[in-house]
């Protein structure tokens, strides 16, 4: 009411100033009013008009604040947090925590950190499975919709987002889930024991045996680490003979003897899937 009265008072003063200006402008031709007086009346009218706009803006602000006496959620959902109660003082524009937190639980986001080595094998739009520890029903399925496309330096992983349909309301927000990512397997994969990898100043290499029974060190890259076995992306072929546990100090060109194998190295290659390799004396 005070703001409305302020607008009415400012409007009345502005109208009076406008009438005074108009009367002066009608008498300026006859010389009854000086130009200085007209300029002063014009400035006064402009000042009074500005006061009207200021009072009207104050009134509009109070009307907007008054509408906040009734809170309306921007979407249908579930109140998951409340930081106020009946009788609490709520100051307009005072800041502070939100009064309520409303969550739309019909669709939930599942955030998972994927090791960077596996990120290229995961495609957007695919459906993945995940399981909650405290919910026996499942596993649930979710659709992979977004990827951070960057690697966190601390963990070496990429954050990915899956969306799950929760129309039944069975799943809870903030819960911990185990996500299973089924990676596609190539038609032909080269796997070697993890003990065959050599990591030194020359990089990541694997010791193989050539047709002349001499060591050939090949630089490789790892596609996936499967624990005791690693999947090689580049550097090896299916025909390479790999030394399963190379000794320390093995070098390119070292002559090796396959223990218990026939004299022909090619025959030894097919004699047994497991071989014991050792350097000859001298």
C-alpha positions as CSV (number, residue, x, y, z in Angstrom):
1,X,0.0,0.0,0.0
2,X,2.9,2.4,0.8
3,X,4.5,1.7,-2.6
4,X,1.2,2.2,-4.4
5,X,0.7,5.6,-2.6
6,X,4.3,6.5,-3.6
7,X,3.5,5.8,-7.3
8,X,0.3,7.9,-7.0
9,X,2.1,10.8,-5.4
10,X,4.9,10.8,-7.9
11,X,2.4,10.6,-10.8
12,X,0.5,13.6,-9.5
13,X,3.6,15.7,-9.1
14,X,4.7,14.7,-12.6
15,X,1.3,15.7,-14.1
16,X,1.4,19.1,-12.3
17,X,4.9,19.7,-13.6
18,X,3.8,18.8,-17.2
19,X,0.9,21.2,-17.0
20,X,3.2,24.0,-15.8
21,X,5.5,23.3,-18.7
22,X,2.7,23.4,-21.2
23,X,1.4,26.7,-19.9
24,X,4.8,28.2,-20.1
25,X,5.3,26.9,-23.6
26,X,2.1,28.7,-24.7
27,X,3.2,32.0,-23.2
28,X,6.8,31.9,-24.5
29,X,5.9,33.4,-27.8
30,X,4.3,36.5,-26.2
31,X,7.4,37.1,-24.0
32,X,5.5,36.6,-20.8
33,X,7.7,33.7,-19.8
34,X,11.5,33.6,-20.4
35,X,13.3,30.8,-22.1
36,X,15.2,30.2,-18.8
37,X,11.9,29.5,-17.1
38,X,10.9,27.1,-19.8
39,X,14.2,25.2,-19.4
40,X,13.7,24.9,-15.7
41,X,10.1,23.7,-16.1
42,X,11.3,21.1,-18.6
43,X,14.0,19.8,-16.3
44,X,11.5,19.7,-13.4
45,X,9.1,17.6,-15.5
46,X,11.9,15.2,-16.5
47,X,12.9,14.8,-12.9
48,X,9.3,14.1,-11.8
49,X,8.9,11.6,-14.6
50,X,12.0,9.8,-13.4
51,X,10.6,9.6,-9.9
52,X,7.4,8.0,-11.3
53,X,9.5,5.3,-13.0
54,X,11.5,4.7,-9.8
55,X,8.3,4.4,-7.7
56,X,6.7,2.1,-10.2
57,X,9.8,-0.2,-10.3
58,X,9.7,-0.4,-6.5
59,X,6.1,-1.4,-6.6
60,X,6.7,-4.0,-9.3
61,X,9.5,-5.5,-7.2
62,X,7.3,-5.8,-4.1
63,X,4.6,-7.5,-6.2
64,X,7.1,-10.0,-7.4
65,X,8.3,-10.7,-3.9
66,X,4.8,-11.1,-2.7
67,X,4.2,-13.9,-5.2
68,X,6.9,-15.9,-3.5
69,X,4.6,-16.4,-0.5
70,X,3.4,-19.4,-2.6
71,X,6.1,-21.7,-3.9
72,X,5.6,-23.6,-7.1
73,X,8.0,-26.4,-8.2
74,X,9.3,-25.9,-11.7
75,X,8.6,-29.6,-12.5
76,X,6.8,-32.6,-10.9
77,X,9.1,-34.5,-8.6
78,X,9.9,-35.7,-5.1
79,X,11.0,-33.4,-2.3
80,X,14.3,-35.0,-1.3
81,X,15.5,-32.3,1.1
82,X,13.9,-29.6,3.3
83,X,15.9,-27.0,5.2
84,X,12.9,-25.0,6.8
85,X,10.0,-25.8,9.0
86,X,6.7,-24.2,10.2
87,X,7.5,-21.0,12.2
88,X,10.9,-20.4,10.7
89,X,11.8,-16.8,9.6
90,X,12.4,-16.6,5.8
91,X,14.0,-13.3,4.7
92,X,13.2,-12.0,1.2
93,X,16.4,-11.9,-0.8
94,X,18.5,-12.8,2.2
95,X,20.3,-15.7,0.5
96,X,21.1,-18.9,2.4
97,X,20.3,-22.5,1.6
98,X,17.4,-23.5,-0.6
99,X,14.1,-24.1,1.2
100,X,13.4,-27.4,-0.6
101,X,15.3,-29.7,-3.0
102,X,13.0,-31.3,-5.6
103,X,14.2,-34.2,-7.7
104,X,12.6,-35.7,-10.7
105,X,13.3,-39.4,-10.0
106,X,11.5,-40.8,-13.1
107,X,14.9,-40.8,-14.9
108,X,18.1,-41.1,-13.0
109,X,21.7,-40.5,-14.1
110,X,24.4,-43.0,-13.3
111,X,27.9,-41.6,-13.3
112,X,30.8,-44.0,-13.8
113,X,34.6,-43.4,-14.2
114,X,36.0,-45.5,-17.0
115,X,39.7,-46.2,-17.4
116,X,41.1,-44.3,-20.4
117,X,42.3,-47.5,-22.1
118,X,38.7,-48.7,-22.4
119,X,37.0,-45.4,-23.5
120,X,37.6,-45.9,-27.3
121,X,35.8,-49.2,-27.1
122,X,32.6,-47.7,-25.6
123,X,30.1,-46.2,-28.0
124,X,27.4,-43.7,-27.2
125,X,23.8,-44.9,-27.2
126,X,24.6,-48.5,-26.1
127,X,22.7,-50.0,-23.2
128,X,24.8,-51.1,-20.1
129,X,23.9,-53.2,-17.0
130,X,24.4,-52.2,-13.4
131,X,23.5,-53.6,-10.1
132,X,22.8,-52.2,-6.6
133,X,24.2,-53.9,-3.5
134,X,21.0,-53.5,-1.4
135,X,18.5,-54.3,-4.2
136,X,18.1,-58.0,-5.2
137,X,16.0,-57.3,-8.3
138,X,18.1,-56.7,-11.3
139,X,20.4,-56.1,-13.0
140,X,19.1,-52.9,-14.3
141,X,19.8,-51.5,-17.7
142,X,20.8,-47.9,-18.6
143,X,21.7,-46.1,-21.8
144,X,25.1,-44.4,-22.2
145,X,24.3,-40.8,-23.2
146,X,27.2,-38.6,-22.5
147,X,31.0,-38.6,-21.9
148,X,33.3,-36.0,-20.4
149,X,35.7,-36.5,-23.3
150,X,38.6,-35.7,-20.9
151,X,40.8,-37.7,-18.5
152,X,41.1,-36.8,-14.8
153,X,44.8,-36.6,-14.0
154,X,44.3,-38.0,-10.5
155,X,42.6,-41.2,-11.4
156,X,43.3,-41.6,-15.2
157,X,39.7,-42.2,-15.9
158,X,36.9,-40.5,-18.0
159,X,33.6,-39.6,-16.4
160,X,30.6,-41.1,-18.4
161,X,26.9,-40.6,-17.8
162,X,24.2,-43.3,-18.2
163,X,20.4,-42.7,-18.0
164,X,18.1,-45.2,-16.4
165,X,14.3,-45.3,-16.4
166,X,13.0,-45.2,-12.9
167,X,9.3,-44.7,-13.5
168,X,8.6,-47.3,-10.8
169,X,10.5,-45.3,-8.2
170,X,12.5,-48.4,-7.1
171,X,15.9,-46.8,-7.3
172,X,17.1,-44.1,-4.9
173,X,19.1,-41.0,-5.7
174,X,22.7,-40.9,-4.4
175,X,23.0,-44.7,-4.2
176,X,26.1,-46.6,-5.1
177,X,25.9,-49.0,-8.0
178,X,28.2,-51.6,-9.7
179,X,28.3,-51.0,-13.4
180,X,29.3,-53.7,-15.9
181,X,30.6,-52.5,-19.2
182,X,30.8,-55.3,-21.8
183,X,33.5,-54.3,-24.2
184,X,33.5,-55.6,-27.7
185,X,36.1,-58.2,-28.5
186,X,38.0,-58.1,-31.8
187,X,37.7,-61.1,-34.1
188,X,41.4,-61.7,-33.9
189,X,43.2,-60.7,-30.6
190,X,46.8,-61.2,-29.7
191,X,47.1,-62.1,-26.1
192,X,50.4,-62.7,-24.2
193,X,51.1,-63.4,-20.5
194,X,51.7,-60.3,-18.4
195,X,55.1,-61.8,-17.5
196,X,56.3,-61.5,-21.1
197,X,56.2,-57.7,-21.0
198,X,59.5,-55.9,-20.7
199,X,59.5,-52.3,-19.6
200,X,62.8,-50.5,-19.6
201,X,64.5,-47.4,-21.2
202,X,63.5,-48.8,-24.6
203,X,59.8,-48.6,-23.7
204,X,57.3,-51.4,-23.5
205,X,58.6,-54.4,-25.5
206,X,58.1,-58.2,-25.9
207,X,61.0,-60.6,-26.5
208,X,60.3,-63.0,-29.5
209,X,62.3,-65.7,-31.2
210,X,63.2,-65.4,-34.9
211,X,63.7,-68.2,-37.3
212,X,67.4,-68.3,-36.5
213,X,66.6,-68.8,-32.8
214,X,67.8,-65.4,-31.9
215,X,66.0,-62.8,-29.7
216,X,64.0,-60.1,-31.4
217,X,62.7,-57.3,-29.2
218,X,59.5,-55.8,-30.5
219,X,57.9,-52.6,-29.3
220,X,54.2,-53.2,-28.5
221,X,51.2,-51.2,-27.2
222,X,48.7,-52.7,-24.8
223,X,45.0,-52.6,-25.7
224,X,43.6,-54.1,-22.5
225,X,45.0,-55.4,-19.3
226,X,43.1,-58.6,-18.4
227,X,45.2,-59.4,-15.3
228,X,47.5,-62.3,-15.9
229,X,47.0,-61.9,-19.7
230,X,47.3,-58.6,-21.7
231,X,45.8,-57.9,-25.1
232,X,48.3,-56.5,-27.5
233,X,47.1,-53.7,-29.9
234,X,50.1,-53.3,-32.1
235,X,53.6,-54.8,-32.5
236,X,52.9,-58.5,-32.6
237,X,51.4,-61.0,-35.0
238,X,49.9,-64.4,-34.4
239,X,52.9,-66.1,-35.9
240,X,55.4,-64.6,-33.4
241,X,57.1,-66.9,-30.9
242,X,57.0,-65.0,-27.5
243,X,59.3,-65.7,-24.6
244,X,56.9,-66.1,-21.7
245,X,59.3,-65.0,-18.9
246,X,62.4,-63.3,-20.3
247,X,65.4,-63.1,-18.0
248,X,66.9,-59.9,-16.9
249,X,69.4,-58.5,-19.3
250,X,68.1,-60.2,-22.3
251,X,69.2,-58.3,-25.5
252,X,68.3,-58.2,-29.1
253,X,70.2,-60.9,-31.1
254,X,70.9,-63.2,-28.1
255,X,71.0,-66.9,-29.2
256,X,68.5,-69.1,-27.4
257,X,68.0,-72.9,-27.2
258,X,64.5,-74.4,-26.8
259,X,64.9,-77.1,-24.2
260,X,63.5,-80.5,-25.2
261,X,62.5,-79.4,-28.7
262,X,63.5,-81.2,-32.0
263,X,66.5,-79.8,-33.9
264,X,64.4,-77.9,-36.4
265,X,63.2,-74.6,-34.9
266,X,60.0,-74.8,-37.0
267,X,59.2,-78.2,-35.7
268,X,59.9,-77.0,-32.1
269,X,57.3,-74.2,-32.7
270,X,54.5,-76.8,-33.0
271,X,55.9,-79.4,-30.6
272,X,54.4,-77.9,-27.4
273,X,52.5,-74.8,-26.4
274,X,54.7,-74.3,-23.4
275,X,58.5,-74.1,-23.7
276,X,61.4,-73.5,-21.3
277,X,63.9,-71.1,-22.9
278,X,67.5,-70.7,-21.8
279,X,70.7,-69.1,-23.1
280,X,73.3,-71.6,-24.3
281,X,76.6,-71.7,-22.4
282,X,79.1,-69.1,-23.3
